């Protein structure tokens, strides 16, 4: 039996969150030449996420 639409939506959301979590970690550890590639991958997964702003906000919060 197939999944109900709501369950499919929730599964996609969980997968997206996990993938974004992995890409955020990669972005933090990446050097400057690798970062644009990771940003493009993040945009494909979720167009509204902005890693550059998130990093700036995180640095500001740590200071």
C-alpha positions in Angstrom: 0.0 0.0 0.0 1.3 3.4 -0.9 1.9 6.4 1.3 -0.7 9.1 2.0 0.2 12.5 0.5 0.9 14.0 4.0 3.3 11.2 4.8 5.2 11.7 1.5 5.4 15.4 2.3 6.8 14.7 5.8 9.3 12.2 4.4 10.6 14.8 1.8 10.9 17.4 4.6 12.9 15.0 6.8 15.2 14.1 3.9 15.7 17.8 3.0 16.5 18.7 6.6 19.1 15.9 6.8 20.7 16.8 3.5 20.9 20.5 4.5 22.4 19.5 7.8 25.1 17.6 6.0 25.7 20.4 3.5 26.0 23.0 6.3 28.7 20.9 7.9 30.5 20.6 4.7 30.3 24.3 4.1 31.8 25.1 7.5 34.7 22.8 6.9 35.2 23.7 3.2 37.9 26.1 1.9 37.0 29.2 -0.2 37.3 27.3 -3.5 34.8 24.6 -2.5 32.2 26.8 -1.0 30.5 28.1 -4.2 29.9 24.4 -5.3 28.2 23.7 -1.9 26.1 26.8 -2.1 24.8 25.7 -5.5 23.9 22.3 -4.1 22.1 23.9 -1.2 20.1 26.1 -3.6 18.9 23.0 -5.5 17.7 21.4 -2.3 16.2 24.6 -0.8 16.3 27.9 -2.7 15.6 30.0 0.4 18.5 28.9 2.5 21.4 31.3 2.5 24.6 29.8 4.0 26.6 33.0 3.8 24.1 34.9 5.9 23.8 32.0 8.3 27.5 32.0 8.8 27.7 35.7 9.4 24.9 35.5 11.9 26.5 32.6 13.7 29.9 34.5 13.9 28.0 37.6 15.2 26.3 35.5 17.9 29.6 33.9 19.0 31.3 37.3 19.4 
